[in-house]
Amino acid sequence: MTPERYYKLRKHHALLEEAKKLDKLNADKTENIKRFIAFKQEAGMMPKEYIEEYDNCWKD
């Protein structure tokens, strides 16, 4: 495994863990909406979409 691939997988894993935490939150509260928007700015997609896209991404 190359260092670039490791860094990429580590980043996806950290964002995936954050997405799973955010997915459990109530989307009706303003503070949670702010957290969703911050996650979207960092990851490029909403938490649920991120989980669907990158869950088990390290398995080939």
C-alpha positions in Angstrom: 0.0 0.0 0.0 1.4 3.3 -1.0 1.4 6.3 1.4 -1.0 8.2 -0.8 -3.5 5.3 -0.7 -3.2 5.0 3.1 -3.8 8.7 3.5 -6.8 8.6 1.3 -8.3 5.6 3.1 -7.6 7.1 6.5 -9.3 10.3 5.5 -12.4 8.4 4.2 -12.5 6.4 7.4 -12.4 9.5 9.6 -15.1 11.2 7.5 -17.2 7.9 7.6 -17.1 7.8 11.4 -18.2 11.4 11.5 -21.0 10.7 9.0 -22.3 7.8 11.0 -22.5 10.0 14.1 -24.3 12.8 12.2 -26.7 10.3 10.6 -28.1 9.6 14.1 -28.9 13.2 14.8 -32.2 14.9 14.4 -32.2 17.1 11.3 -34.9 19.4 12.6 -32.6 21.3 15.0 -30.6 24.3 13.8 -27.4 23.2 15.5 -27.5 19.9 13.7 -28.2 21.5 10.4 -25.1 23.6 10.8 -23.1 20.4 11.5 -24.6 18.8 8.4 -23.6 21.8 6.2 -20.1 21.8 7.7 -19.7 18.1 6.9 -21.0 18.7 3.3 -18.4 21.4 2.9 -15.6 19.1 4.0 -16.7 15.9 2.3 -18.6 17.2 -0.7 -21.8 15.3 0.1 -24.3 14.9 2.9 -23.6 12.2 5.6 -26.1 9.6 4.4 -24.8 9.9 0.8 -21.2 9.6 2.1 -22.1 6.5 4.1 -23.6 4.9 1.0 -20.6 5.8 -1.2 -17.7 5.0 1.1 -18.9 2.4 3.5 -16.4 -0.5 3.3 -14.3 1.4 0.8 -11.1 -0.3 2.0 -12.4 -3.7 0.9 -11.5 -4.5 -2.7 
